[in-house]
Amino acid sequence: MANMISSILVIIATIVLFLFAVNKFSKSIERVAGDKMKYYLSKATSGPIRATFLGGIVNAIIQSNTALTVTLVGLVNAGLVTLRGSLGVVIGSNVGNTLTSQLLAFNVMAFAPVFIVIGFMMRRFENPVKHYSSSVFYFGLMFLSLSYLQLLFAPYFDSPMLLKFISGIDSVSLAILIGVIGASILQSSTATSAIAITLASTGLLNFDQAFGIVVGSGVGTTVTALLASLVMNTAAQRTAFAHLWFNITTVILTLVFYTPIKSFIYFVDAGTSQLIANAHLFVSILTAMVLLLIFNVYLKFVTLIIPEKGFFHKIRGAIDKKHEAPLVRSR
């Protein structure tokens, strides 16, 4: 019993280390490219296609849908990005977020110690090399912690209790729900997806289970931006909702076309991790294409759901009054 508790604590500690590395990596990238990122995002107003490519590139670099969307919502609130431009960035950012899945499929974990050593050595140099040291170091730490997670789970592959729990995830819909809950708690679709794919690479999760969790994680990670937008203007709230709706659309397309999507993905002879990564990329691109084809309908739908003087506007007003009340009393 004591050994089991000790093992569980080590697994939890490894997951915490991974989340710490993800957070630090995202923040270090933001620190390195923060001003430039905001500048380029503010220019994403000329058209949805350009904005989509920009969103994809930026999120492929920073690997944090939450950080990018919260930044975008803030820029929309400040009037630096139009609602039309922000929707394009949202579409692209969700496609760019699939890069982590591809990196895991290509077994970047094997090179994790190299990145850690290089990142540490870079700190000994002067800028601009030193400027990028934290990003390289924490990039390596992310994947090193995932490789440890693989090793830690290995002894439990034959555990009746664990196998019973996993066998209970008997549908893609349930796996998606687990992904939604997991990403809502961890506040990172990247982390949730990475853990699911890592467990799939060990054989602990099958394709249906891991892919469902990956798809659901996209919905769960929208919570932060939605909460942040409550104290912002209507355009910012619409941007946050557009992010949620992209991921809901991905879930709908996945459930409706699951069998043909799976058949198409399985045309490529690859391991489970690669198949999941390819499926994640495919459904993200599919959703992006659908929403770009009906972009004006997408824009009108978001505007209709979040009206100028609607429910969320009243919430913002209530929050503003709550903050103003102590100031009035103090006078």
C-alpha positions in Angstrom: 0.0 0.0 0.0 2.8 2.4 1.0 4.6 1.6 -2.3 1.5 2.3 -4.3 0.9 5.7 -2.6 4.5 6.6 -3.2 4.3 5.6 -6.9 1.1 7.7 -7.3 2.8 10.7 -5.7 5.7 10.4 -8.0 3.4 10.2 -11.0 1.5 13.3 -9.8 4.8 15.1 -9.2 5.9 14.3 -12.7 2.7 15.6 -14.2 3.1 18.8 -12.1 6.7 19.1 -13.4 5.4 18.8 -17.0 2.7 21.4 -16.4 5.4 23.7 -14.8 7.6 23.2 -17.9 4.7 23.9 -20.3 3.9 27.1 -18.4 7.5 28.3 -18.2 8.1 27.5 -21.9 5.0 29.5 -22.9 6.0 32.4 -20.8 9.6 32.4 -22.0 8.4 32.4 -25.6 6.0 35.3 -24.8 8.8 37.2 -23.2 11.1 36.7 -26.2 8.4 37.4 -28.9 5.7 39.2 -26.8 5.9 42.6 -28.4 6.4 41.3 -31.9 3.5 38.8 -31.4 1.2 41.7 -30.4 2.4 43.8 -33.3 1.7 41.1 -35.9 -1.6 40.2 -34.4 -2.7 43.8 -34.5 -2.0 43.7 -38.3 -4.2 40.7 -38.8 -7.1 42.7 -40.0 -6.7 42.6 -43.8 -8.5 39.3 -44.3 -9.4 36.0 -42.8 -6.9 34.0 -44.8 -3.9 36.1 -43.8 -5.1 36.1 -40.2 -5.5 32.4 -40.2 -1.9 31.8 -41.4 -0.7 34.3 -38.8 -2.6 32.6 -36.0 -1.3 29.2 -37.1 2.4 30.4 -37.2 2.2 32.2 -33.8 0.6 29.3 -32.0 2.9 26.8 -33.6 5.8 28.8 -31.9 4.3 29.6 -28.5 2.3 26.3 -28.2 -0.3 27.8 -25.9 -3.8 28.3 -27.2 -4.8 29.8 -23.9 -2.0 32.4 -23.9 -2.6 33.4 -27.5 -6.4 33.6 -27.1 -6.2 35.7 -23.9 -3.7 38.0 -25.6 -6.0 38.2 -28.7 -9.0 39.0 -26.5 -7.1 41.8 -24.8 -6.0 43.3 -28.2 -9.6 43.1 -29.4 -10.8 44.8 -26.2 -8.2 47.6 -26.8 -9.4 48.1 -30.4 -6.1 47.0 -31.9 -7.6 44.0 -33.6 -11.0 43.9 -35.3 -13.5 41.1 -34.6 -13.2 39.9 -38.2 -9.4 39.7 -38.0 -9.6 38.0 -34.6 -11.8 35.2 -36.0 -9.1 34.4 -38.6 -6.4 34.2 -35.9 -8.6 31.9 -33.8 -9.1 29.5 -36.7 -5.3 29.5 -37.4 -4.3 29.1 -33.8 -6.2 25.9 -33.4 -4.4 24.4 -36.4 -1.0 25.6 -35.1 -1.8 24.0 -31.8 -1.5 20.5 -33.4 2.3 20.9 -33.6 2.8 19.3 -30.2 1.0 16.1 -31.3 3.3 15.9 -34.3 6.5 16.4 -32.2 5.4 13.6 -29.8 4.7 11.4 -32.8 8.2 12.0 -34.1 9.6 11.0 -30.7 11.1 14.3 -29.7 11.2 12.9 -26.2 14.4 11.0 -27.2 16.2 14.4 -27.7 14.8 16.1 -24.6 18.1 15.8 -22.6 20.0 17.4 -25.5 17.6 20.5 -25.4 18.0 20.7 -21.6 21.8 20.7 -21.8 21.9 23.1 -24.7 19.5 25.5 -23.0 21.6 25.4 -19.8 24.8 26.0 -21.8 23.2 28.9 -23.6 22.8 30.8 -20.3 26.6 31.0 -20.2 26.7 33.2 -23.3 25.8 36.8 -23.8 22.7 38.1 -25.4 21.1 37.4 -27.9 22.0 33.7 -27.3 21.2 33.9 -23.6 17.8 35.5 -24.4 16.6 32.2 -25.9 18.1 29.8 -23.3 15.0 29.5 -21.1 12.8 28.6 -24.1 15.2 25.8 -25.2 15.7 24.5 -21.6 12.0 24.3 -20.8 11.2 22.8 -24.2 13.5 20.0 -23.3 12.1 19.7 -19.8 8.5 19.3 -21.2 9.4 16.3 -23.2 11.8 14.8 -20.6 9.0 14.8 -18.0 6.7 13.1 -20.5 9.4 10.4 -21.1 9.5 9.9 -17.3 5.7 9.6 -17.3 6.0 6.8 -19.8 8.4 4.9 -17.6 6.3 5.5 -14.4 3.2 4.1 -16.0 4.9 1.0 -17.4 4.5 -1.1 -14.2 0.8 -0.5 -14.1 -0.1 -1.8 -17.6 -1.4 -5.0 -16.1 -3.1 -3.4 -13.1 -6.7 -4.7 -13.0 -8.0 -1.5 -11.5 -6.4 0.7 -14.2 -7.4 -1.6 -17.0 -11.0 -1.6 -15.7 -11.1 2.2 -15.6 -9.6 2.5 -19.1 -12.0 -0.2 -20.5 -14.8 2.0 -19.2 -13.9 4.6 -21.8 -15.9 2.7 -24.4 -16.9 5.5 -26.7 -15.4 8.5 -28.4 -18.1 10.7 -26.9 -17.0 9.7 -23.4 -13.3 10.2 -24.3 -14.1 13.7 -25.6 -15.9 14.5 -22.3 -12.8 13.4 -20.3 -10.7 15.6 -22.6 -13.0 18.6 -21.9 -12.8 18.0 -18.1 -9.1 17.4 -18.1 -8.2 20.5 -20.1 -10.6 22.6 -17.9 -8.7 21.5 -14.8 -5.2 21.7 -16.3 -6.0 24.8 -18.3 -3.9 23.5 -21.1 -5.0 21.6 -24.2 -1.3 21.1 -25.0 -0.7 19.4 -21.7 -3.9 17.2 -21.9 -3.2 16.2 -25.5 0.5 15.4 -24.7 -0.4 13.2 -21.8 -3.1 11.3 -23.8 -0.7 10.7 -26.7 2.1 9.7 -24.4 -0.2 7.1 -22.7 -1.3 5.9 -26.2 2.3 5.4 -27.2 2.7 3.0 -24.3 -0.4 1.1 -25.3 -2.3 2.1 -22.3 -4.9 4.1 -24.4 -6.1 3.0 -27.8 -6.6 5.3 -30.8 -10.3 6.1 -30.1 -9.7 6.9 -26.4 -6.6 9.1 -26.9 -8.0 10.9 -30.0 -11.3 11.6 -28.2 -9.4 13.1 -25.3 -7.3 15.3 -27.7 -10.4 16.6 -29.5 -12.2 17.3 -26.2 -9.2 19.1 -24.7 -9.7 21.9 -27.3 -13.1 22.7 -25.7 -11.8 22.6 -22.1 -9.0 25.0 -22.7 -11.4 27.8 -23.8 -12.5 28.4 -20.2 -9.7 30.9 -19.4 -10.4 33.2 -22.4 -14.1 33.1 -21.7 -13.7 34.1 -18.1 -11.2 36.8 -19.0 -13.6 38.3 -21.6 -16.4 38.8 -19.0 -14.8 42.1 -17.9 -14.1 43.2 -21.5 -16.1 44.7 -24.3 -18.6 42.9 -26.6 -16.0 42.4 -29.4 -13.6 40.7 -27.0 -16.4 38.4 -25.7 -17.3 37.5 -29.2 -13.7 36.6 -29.9 -13.6 34.3 -26.9 -16.9 32.7 -27.9 -15.5 32.2 -31.5 -12.6 30.2 -30.0 -15.1 28.0 -28.1 -17.2 27.5 -31.2 -14.3 26.5 -33.3 -13.6 23.6 -30.9 -17.3 22.7 -30.6 -17.4 22.5 -34.4 -14.4 20.2 -34.3 -16.2 18.0 -31.9 -19.3 17.9 -34.0 -17.4 17.1 -37.2 -15.4 14.4 -35.4 -18.5 12.7 -34.1 -20.5 13.0 -37.4 -17.7 11.9 -39.7 -15.7 9.7 -37.2 -15.7 6.5 -39.3 -14.6 8.0 -42.6 -12.0 10.2 -40.7 -10.6 7.1 -39.0 -10.6 5.1 -42.3 -8.8 8.0 -44.1 -6.1 8.3 -41.3 -5.5 4.6 -41.2 -4.5 4.7 -44.9 -1.0 5.7 -43.6 0.9 2.8 -42.0 2.1 4.4 -38.8 2.2 3.9 -35.0 -0.6 4.9 -32.7 1.0 8.3 -31.7 1.5 9.3 -35.4 -2.1 8.3 -36.3 -3.5 10.4 -33.4 -1.3 13.3 -34.4 -2.4 13.0 -38.0 -6.0 12.8 -37.0 -5.7 15.8 -34.8 -4.1 17.8 -37.6 -6.7 16.6 -40.1 -9.8 17.5 -38.1 -8.3 20.9 -37.2 -7.7 21.7 -40.9 -11.1 20.3 -41.8 -12.8 22.6 -39.2 -10.7 25.6 -40.4 -11.7 25.0 -44.1 -15.4 24.7 -43.2 -15.3 27.9 -41.1 -13.3 29.8 -43.7 -15.8 28.7 -46.5 -18.7 30.1 -44.4 -16.7 32.8 -42.7 -19.3 35.5 -43.0 -21.9 33.1 -41.6 -19.5 32.3 -38.7 -19.1 36.1 -38.1 -22.8 36.7 -38.1 -23.4 33.7 -35.8 -20.9 34.9 -33.2 -22.5 38.4 -33.4 -26.0 36.9 -33.0 -25.0 34.7 -30.0 -23.2 37.6 -28.2 -25.4 40.7 -28.9 -24.3 44.2 -28.0 -26.5 44.5 -25.0 -26.9 40.8 -24.1 -26.4 38.5 -21.1 -22.6 38.9 -21.1 -22.8 42.7 -21.3 -25.0 42.6 -18.1 -22.4 40.4 -16.4 -19.7 42.9 -17.3 -21.8 45.7 -16.0 -22.4 43.9 -12.7 -18.7 43.3 -12.3 -17.9 46.9 -13.0 -20.5 48.1 -10.4 -19.0 45.7 -7.8 -15.6 47.2 -8.3 -16.9 50.8 -8.3 -19.0 50.4 -5.1 -16.0 50.6 -2.6 -14.8 53.7 -4.4 -18.2 55.4 -4.0 -18.3 54.5 -0.3 -14.8 55.7 0.3 -15.7 59.2 -1.0 
